[in-house]
């Protein structure tokens, strides 16, 4: 896994986190206990810091970055779907960002909220706790229903269970070992 120090700022990764070898971690990045970072993810803490709280997951091909002197915060159990782009937001506890969503600068997303797949959260938005935001630009689609809340808890739980499984059971193979 490419891990880079940038101008004296070095990533700090908890030993219980799992980062795929194809992910890239640069500069002032903190990855907490039990986090998962998927292949192709890029966490670029060169201009501003990035903090991924305990049991957060950043799935395949996500990009996380910040403007200068801004800290991107993913609070505990943040769930960042495949291909999402985050640029300088603050996510409170257990925010779910859907696949391919884009979260721009100076955004604050309240605890337990969900940003739908493909949504665009424009700069400066403040999203209250427990809300579902969908569309381009993202708009409030109401309170998260109980069934959706249960599903989001389940989905996050699947990713919380993944790092120890990967640390124990992921084995890199050579191409010649799998050709039939």
C-alpha positions as CSV (number, residue, x, y, z in Angstrom):
1,X,0.0,0.0,0.0
2,X,1.4,3.4,-0.9
3,X,1.7,5.5,2.2
4,X,3.4,8.9,2.0
5,X,4.7,11.4,4.4
6,X,4.1,15.0,3.1
7,X,6.2,17.9,4.5
8,X,6.7,16.1,7.8
9,X,3.1,15.1,8.1
10,X,2.9,11.3,8.4
11,X,-0.3,9.1,8.4
12,X,-1.3,7.4,11.6
13,X,-3.1,4.2,11.2
14,X,-4.5,2.0,14.0
15,X,-3.2,-1.5,13.9
16,X,-6.8,-2.9,13.9
17,X,-7.7,-1.0,10.7
18,X,-7.5,-2.7,7.3
19,X,-6.2,-0.8,4.3
20,X,-6.1,-2.5,0.9
21,X,-2.6,-2.5,-0.7
22,X,-4.1,-0.7,-3.7
23,X,-5.3,2.3,-1.5
24,X,-3.1,5.4,-1.2
25,X,-2.7,7.3,2.1
26,X,-0.9,10.7,1.9
27,X,0.2,13.1,4.7
28,X,-1.9,14.2,7.6
29,X,-4.4,11.3,7.8
30,X,-5.6,9.5,10.9
31,X,-7.3,6.2,10.5
32,X,-9.0,4.9,13.6
33,X,-9.7,1.6,15.3
34,X,-11.4,-1.0,13.1
35,X,-11.6,1.1,10.0
36,X,-11.7,-0.3,6.5
37,X,-10.3,1.4,3.4
38,X,-11.0,-0.3,0.1
39,X,-8.9,-0.8,-3.1
40,X,-8.4,2.4,-5.2
41,X,-9.4,4.7,-2.3
42,X,-7.2,7.9,-2.1
43,X,-7.0,9.8,1.2
44,X,-4.9,12.9,0.5
45,X,-4.0,14.8,3.6
46,X,-1.5,17.1,1.9
47,X,-3.3,20.5,2.3
48,X,-5.7,19.7,5.1
49,X,-6.0,16.8,7.6
50,X,-8.3,13.8,7.3
51,X,-9.6,12.0,10.4
52,X,-11.5,8.7,10.0
53,X,-13.1,7.8,13.3
54,X,-13.3,4.3,14.7
55,X,-15.2,1.7,12.7
56,X,-15.6,3.9,9.6
57,X,-15.3,2.5,6.1
58,X,-14.1,4.2,2.9
59,X,-15.0,1.9,0.1
60,X,-13.4,1.3,-3.3
61,X,-12.3,4.2,-5.4
62,X,-13.4,6.9,-3.0
63,X,-11.4,10.2,-2.9
64,X,-11.1,12.3,0.3
65,X,-9.3,15.6,0.3
66,X,-9.5,19.1,1.8
67,X,-8.9,22.7,1.1
68,X,-5.8,24.1,2.8
69,X,-5.9,24.2,6.6
70,X,-9.3,22.4,6.7
71,X,-9.9,19.1,8.4
72,X,-12.2,16.5,6.9
73,X,-13.8,14.6,9.7
74,X,-15.5,11.2,9.4
75,X,-16.9,10.5,12.9
76,X,-17.3,7.0,14.3
77,X,-19.0,4.5,12.0
78,X,-19.0,6.8,9.0
79,X,-19.9,4.7,5.9
80,X,-18.6,6.1,2.6
81,X,-19.9,4.2,-0.5
82,X,-18.0,3.1,-3.6
83,X,-16.7,5.9,-5.7
84,X,-17.8,8.8,-3.4
85,X,-15.9,12.0,-3.4
86,X,-15.5,14.1,-0.2
87,X,-13.8,17.5,-0.2
88,X,-13.6,19.0,3.3
89,X,-16.8,18.0,5.0
90,X,-17.6,17.2,8.7
91,X,-19.6,14.0,9.1
92,X,-21.1,13.3,12.5
93,X,-21.5,9.8,13.8
94,X,-22.9,7.1,11.5
95,X,-23.4,9.2,8.4
96,X,-23.9,7.1,5.3
97,X,-22.7,8.5,2.0
98,X,-24.1,6.6,-1.0
99,X,-22.2,5.3,-4.0
100,X,-20.9,8.0,-6.3
101,X,-22.1,10.9,-4.1
102,X,-20.1,14.1,-4.1
103,X,-19.8,16.1,-0.9
104,X,-18.2,19.6,-1.4
105,X,-16.4,22.0,0.9
106,X,-17.6,23.3,4.3
107,X,-20.5,20.8,4.5
108,X,-21.7,19.5,7.9
109,X,-23.8,16.3,7.9
110,X,-25.7,15.5,11.1
111,X,-25.5,12.1,12.9
112,X,-27.5,9.3,11.4
113,X,-28.1,11.1,8.1
114,X,-27.9,9.4,4.7
115,X,-26.8,11.0,1.4
116,X,-28.2,9.0,-1.5
117,X,-26.2,7.4,-4.3
118,X,-25.1,10.0,-6.9
119,X,-26.2,13.0,-4.9
120,X,-24.4,16.3,-5.0
121,X,-24.1,18.1,-1.6
122,X,-23.1,21.6,-2.5
123,X,-20.6,23.7,-0.6
124,X,-21.7,25.1,2.8
125,X,-24.8,22.9,3.2
126,X,-25.8,21.9,6.8
127,X,-27.8,18.7,6.9
128,X,-29.7,18.0,10.1
129,X,-29.4,14.7,12.0
130,X,-31.4,11.7,10.8
131,X,-32.3,13.1,7.3
132,X,-32.2,11.6,3.8
133,X,-30.8,13.8,1.1
134,X,-31.2,12.9,-2.6
135,X,-30.5,14.3,-6.0
136,X,-28.5,16.9,-7.8
137,X,-28.3,19.2,-6.1
138,X,-29.1,17.2,-2.9
139,X,-32.5,18.1,-1.3
140,X,-34.1,17.0,1.9
141,X,-36.3,14.0,1.2
142,X,-37.5,13.6,4.8
143,X,-36.7,11.7,8.0
144,X,-35.0,8.4,7.6
145,X,-37.7,5.7,7.9
146,X,-37.3,2.9,10.5
147,X,-36.8,0.2,7.8
148,X,-34.1,2.3,6.1
149,X,-32.4,3.0,9.5
150,X,-32.3,-0.8,10.2
151,X,-30.8,-1.5,6.8
152,X,-28.1,1.2,7.2
153,X,-27.2,-0.3,10.6
154,X,-27.0,-3.7,9.0
155,X,-24.8,-2.4,6.1
156,X,-22.5,-0.6,8.4
157,X,-22.2,-3.7,10.6
158,X,-21.1,-5.7,7.6
159,X,-18.2,-3.3,7.1
160,X,-17.3,-3.2,10.8
161,X,-16.9,-7.0,10.6
162,X,-14.7,-6.8,7.5
163,X,-11.3,-5.5,8.8
164,X,-10.6,-8.4,11.1
165,X,-11.7,-10.9,8.4
166,X,-9.3,-9.2,5.8
167,X,-6.4,-9.0,8.3
168,X,-6.8,-12.8,8.9
169,X,-8.1,-14.2,5.6
170,X,-7.0,-12.1,2.6
171,X,-4.3,-13.7,0.6
172,X,-2.6,-12.1,-2.4
173,X,-2.2,-14.6,-5.3
174,X,0.0,-14.6,-8.4
175,X,-1.7,-14.8,-11.7
176,X,0.0,-18.1,-12.5
177,X,-1.6,-19.5,-9.4
178,X,-5.2,-18.9,-10.7
179,X,-5.0,-19.7,-14.4
180,X,-7.0,-22.7,-15.4
